Amino acid sequence: RRRVRGSLAISEKGKGRVKMQGEILEFQVTPTQAGERLDKFLSAACPGYSRSFIQKLAKEGRVLVNQKEQKVNYKVSGNDHVQAIIPPVKELEVHPEQIPLDILYEDDSLLIVNKPKGMVVHPSAGHESGTLVNAVLYHCKESLSGINGIMRPGIVHRIDRDTTGALVVCKNDNAHLKIAEQMKAHSVTRRYFGIVKGVVKQDIGTVEGDIGRHPIDRKKMAVNVANGKHAVTHYKVLQRFSEHTYVEFELETGRTHQIRVHMASIGHPLLGDEVYGNGKSLWKLQGQTLHAATIGFIHPATGNYLEVTAPLPEYFASLLSQLSHNRA
């Protein structure tokens, strides 16, 4: 693959030849890849981009084969020269917002907050404001790491919008790098509490299965797919109810949606999970019943182990109380 930045002059109906700006990704089809659909070939060649994104590029005339526009169902041939013109990214403007933060711990190096349900961690299309990043920009002013760019200042890891609990924000690049190294080495303690559907039979167990982007629904993750990465989730039953189980999880790895995907894969999706379960319940829930309770790591400045726990949110504690009247 070759990456270049610039523009290509291509034909558009009724407009003659026009220039399309952006990053140009170039590929040469090998004989073993001959016969594949164009969108399948490109989504495999560009793992950072979804198949739906590739299809959108083709509709916009941004996918060329041998200098000619082609539709996504085109079957590539050996030695075809394929080009995808990725449009320039439109950076969102991120502004500080005075949003209350539930601060669990803070010093000169980092901040640990108890993220509420419904709060997105960093801005994105459709979530330009009201995010955790907007809140910490106001709270920390200029004191945030810049490693993840202007869209994710201070963000070294994330939890899903409807998952509550402890999340670390780094105030400088040294803290960011040292905590990121620990996460990469899987040495960070990450303990979650969740309520799953069904009665889990084993008191303790481990779910192990590679997690990657779902082959059909690109908004979801799935286990044991071709592009999956090693993922391990340990669990312990805390309490059994008539139709649900209260479970403690400990992450050995940290893949996107890991607990939600792993538990759904063994027939016990998180209660309220609208993506990996059917989301239906007797209670009005906002997404999955999952709480990032404890996070622990070696402090980047002191070298001492730091562990912080976020209390269960009120809705979660109330739900446990209601379920306890129907114990298995």
C-alpha positions in Angstrom: 0.0 0.0 0.0 1.2 3.5 -0.8 -0.1 6.7 0.8 0.1 10.1 -0.8 -1.5 13.4 -0.1 -2.8 15.5 -3.0 -5.6 15.5 -5.5 -6.7 13.5 -8.6 -8.5 14.8 -11.6 -11.4 12.5 -12.3 -14.6 12.7 -14.4 -18.0 13.7 -13.0 -21.1 13.5 -15.1 -21.9 16.8 -16.6 -18.9 18.5 -15.0 -16.0 17.3 -17.1 -12.9 16.5 -15.1 -12.7 17.8 -11.5 -10.1 17.6 -8.8 -10.8 15.6 -5.6 -8.7 16.5 -2.6 -7.6 14.1 0.1 -5.2 11.3 1.0 -4.8 8.8 -1.8 -4.4 5.2 -0.8 -3.0 3.0 -3.6 -3.0 -0.8 -3.9 -2.0 -3.4 -6.3 -4.3 -6.4 -6.6 -2.4 -9.8 -6.3 -3.5 -12.9 -8.3 -4.8 -14.5 -5.1 -7.1 -11.6 -4.5 -8.6 -11.7 -8.0 -12.4 -12.1 -8.1 -13.1 -10.3 -4.8 -15.7 -7.5 -4.7 -14.1 -4.1 -4.7 -15.5 -3.0 -1.4 -14.4 -6.3 0.3 -10.9 -5.9 -1.2 -10.6 -2.3 0.1 -12.1 -2.9 3.5 -9.5 -5.7 4.0 -6.7 -3.5 2.7 -7.8 -0.6 4.8 -8.6 -2.0 8.3 -9.1 1.4 9.7 -12.1 2.1 7.5 -15.5 0.4 7.6 -17.0 -1.3 4.6 -19.9 1.2 4.6 -17.3 4.0 4.5 -15.7 2.4 1.5 -19.1 2.1 -0.2 -19.8 5.8 0.5 -16.4 6.7 -1.1 -17.4 4.8 -4.2 -20.7 6.5 -4.5 -18.9 9.8 -4.4 -16.6 8.7 -7.2 -13.6 8.4 -4.9 -12.7 4.8 -5.7 -10.8 4.2 -8.9 -9.6 1.1 -10.6 -7.0 1.6 -13.3 -7.8 5.4 -13.2 -11.6 4.7 -13.8 -14.4 5.0 -11.3 -15.9 1.7 -10.4 -18.9 0.5 -8.4 -18.4 -1.5 -5.2 -19.6 -4.8 -6.8 -16.8 -4.7 -9.4 -14.7 -7.8 -9.2 -11.0 -7.0 -9.0 -8.5 -8.7 -11.3 -4.9 -9.6 -10.8 -2.6 -6.5 -11.2 -5.5 -4.0 -11.0 -4.3 -0.7 -9.7 -6.8 0.5 -7.0 -7.0 4.0 -5.6 -9.2 5.3 -2.7 -9.3 9.1 -2.2 -9.9 9.7 1.5 -11.5 13.2 2.0 -9.8 15.6 4.4 -10.9 15.2 8.0 -13.0 18.1 9.1 -11.8 18.7 12.7 -14.5 19.6 15.2 -14.0 22.6 17.4 -13.8 21.4 21.0 -14.7 24.0 23.6 -14.5 23.9 27.4 -17.9 23.5 29.1 -18.8 24.0 32.7 -20.2 20.5 33.3 -20.1 19.1 36.9 -17.6 16.3 37.4 -17.7 13.6 40.1 -14.0 13.6 41.0 -12.7 10.5 42.7 -9.0 11.5 42.8 -6.9 14.3 41.5 -3.3 15.5 41.7 -0.8 17.3 39.4 -0.4 14.3 37.1 -3.9 12.9 36.7 -7.6 13.0 37.4 -9.9 10.1 38.0 -13.6 10.8 37.4 -16.8 8.8 38.0 -18.4 9.0 34.5 -22.2 9.1 34.6 -24.5 7.1 32.4 -25.2 8.7 29.0 -22.0 10.8 28.8 -19.8 10.3 25.8 -16.1 10.4 26.5 -14.8 12.4 23.6 -16.5 14.5 20.8 -17.4 13.0 17.5 -20.0 13.5 14.8 -23.3 13.8 16.5 -21.7 14.4 19.9 -19.9 17.7 19.5 -20.7 18.9 23.1 -21.6 17.7 26.5 -18.7 15.1 26.5 -16.2 14.3 29.2 -13.5 16.1 27.2 -15.6 19.3 27.2 -15.9 19.0 30.9 -12.2 18.3 31.7 -11.1 21.1 29.3 -13.0 23.5 31.6 -11.8 21.9 34.8 -8.1 21.4 33.9 -7.7 24.4 31.7 -4.4 23.9 29.8 -3.2 21.0 31.9 -4.0 18.0 29.7 -1.8 15.5 27.8 -1.8 16.1 24.0 -0.8 12.7 22.8 -4.2 11.8 21.4 -4.7 15.1 19.7 -7.1 18.0 20.1 -10.2 15.7 20.0 -9.1 13.6 22.9 -6.9 15.7 25.2 -6.0 13.7 28.4 -7.9 10.6 27.3 -5.8 7.4 27.7 -8.7 5.0 27.7 -12.4 5.1 27.4 -15.7 3.4 28.6 -18.9 3.3 26.6 -21.5 6.0 26.8 -24.0 4.0 28.9 -21.3 2.4 31.1 -20.7 4.3 34.4 -17.6 4.4 36.5 -13.9 5.2 37.0 -12.0 6.8 34.1 -8.5 8.2 34.1 -7.6 11.6 32.6 -3.9 12.5 32.2 -2.7 16.0 32.8 0.6 15.7 31.0 2.3 13.5 28.3 4.6 11.7 30.9 1.5 10.4 32.8 -0.2 9.5 29.5 2.7 7.5 28.2 3.4 5.6 31.5 -0.3 4.6 32.0 -0.6 3.7 28.4 2.4 1.4 28.7 0.8 -0.3 31.7 -2.5 -0.8 29.8 -0.6 -2.3 26.9 1.2 -4.7 29.3 -2.2 -5.6 30.8 -1.0 -4.7 34.3 -3.7 -2.2 35.1 -6.4 -3.5 37.5 -9.8 -3.0 35.9 -12.8 -4.4 37.9 -16.4 -4.0 36.7 -19.8 -4.9 38.1 -22.7 -5.9 35.9 -26.1 -7.6 35.8 -26.5 -10.2 33.1 -29.6 -12.0 31.8 -30.1 -15.6 32.9 -28.7 -17.5 35.8 -24.9 -18.1 35.4 -24.2 -21.6 36.6 -20.4 -21.4 37.3 -19.3 -19.4 40.3 -16.2 -18.3 38.5 -15.1 -18.5 34.9 -13.1 -17.1 32.1 -14.3 -16.1 28.6 -11.6 -16.1 26.0 -12.2 -15.2 22.4 -10.7 -12.8 19.9 -12.7 -9.6 19.4 -12.9 -7.6 16.2 -15.2 -5.6 14.0 -18.4 -7.5 13.1 -18.2 -8.8 9.5 -21.6 -7.5 8.6 -22.7 -4.9 11.1 -19.7 -2.6 11.3 -21.0 -0.7 14.3 -20.7 -3.9 16.4 -17.9 -6.1 17.6 -17.9 -9.9 17.5 -15.8 -12.8 18.8 -13.6 -15.1 16.7 -13.7 -13.0 13.6 -10.8 -12.8 11.1 -9.6 -9.4 12.3 -10.0 -10.2 16.0 -7.5 -9.4 18.7 -6.8 -11.5 21.8 -9.3 -10.8 24.6 -9.8 -12.4 28.0 -12.5 -11.6 30.6 -12.6 -13.2 34.1 -15.9 -13.3 36.0 -17.2 -14.2 39.4 -20.8 -14.6 40.4 -21.8 -12.3 43.3 -25.5 -13.0 43.5 -28.0 -15.1 41.6 -31.6 -14.0 41.1 -34.6 -15.8 39.5 -33.7 -14.7 36.0 -30.6 -12.6 36.3 -27.1 -12.7 37.8 -25.0 -10.1 39.5 -21.4 -10.5 38.3 -18.0 -9.1 39.0 -15.7 -8.9 36.0 -11.9 -8.4 35.8 -10.4 -7.5 32.4 -7.1 -9.1 31.4 -7.3 -7.2 28.1 -9.2 -4.1 27.1 -11.0 -4.5 23.8 -13.9 -2.4 22.6 -17.2 -3.6 24.2 -15.2 -6.6 25.6 -17.4 -7.5 28.5 -20.6 -6.9 26.5 -19.4 -9.1 23.6 -18.0 -11.9 25.7 -21.0 -12.3 27.9 -23.4 -12.2 25.0 -21.3 -14.9 23.3 -21.9 -17.3 26.2 -25.7 -16.5 26.3 -25.7 -14.0 29.1 -25.9 -10.5 27.6 -25.8 -7.5 29.9 -29.2 -6.4 31.2 -30.4 -3.4 29.1 -27.8 -3.9 26.3 -29.6 -2.8 23.2 -26.7 -3.8 20.9 -25.7 -7.3 22.0 -29.0 -8.2 23.7 -32.5 -7.3 22.9 -32.5 -4.5 25.6 -36.0 -5.5 26.8 -36.6 -5.7 30.6 -39.2 -4.9 33.2 -37.3 -1.7 34.1 -36.7 1.4 32.1 -33.0 1.2 31.6 -30.6 3.4 29.6 -28.4 0.9 27.9 -26.3 -1.9 29.5 -26.2 -2.3 33.3 -22.4 -2.1 33.6 -20.2 -0.2 36.0 -16.4 0.4 35.9 -15.9 0.1 39.6 -12.2 -0.1 40.3 -9.0 1.0 38.4 -5.5 0.5 39.8 -2.0 1.2 38.4 1.5 2.4 39.2 1.3 6.2 39.6 3.4 7.8 36.9 5.0 10.3 39.2 5.3 8.6 42.6 5.9 5.0 41.4 3.4 3.8 44.1 0.4 1.7 43.3 -2.8 3.7 43.2 -6.3 2.1 43.3 -9.5 4.0 43.1 -13.1 2.7 43.4 -16.3 4.4 42.1 -19.4 3.7 44.1 -22.3 2.0 42.4 -24.7 4.5 40.7 -28.1 4.9 42.4 -30.0 3.2 39.6 -27.8 0.1 39.8 -28.1 -0.2 43.6 -31.9 0.2 43.4 -32.1 -2.5 40.7 -30.1 -4.9 42.8 -32.5 -4.3 45.7 -35.5 -5.0 43.5 -34.0 -8.2 42.1 -33.0 -9.5 45.6 -36.7 -10.1 46.2 -36.6 -12.7 43.4 -33.5 -14.7 44.3 -32.8 -18.0 42.6 
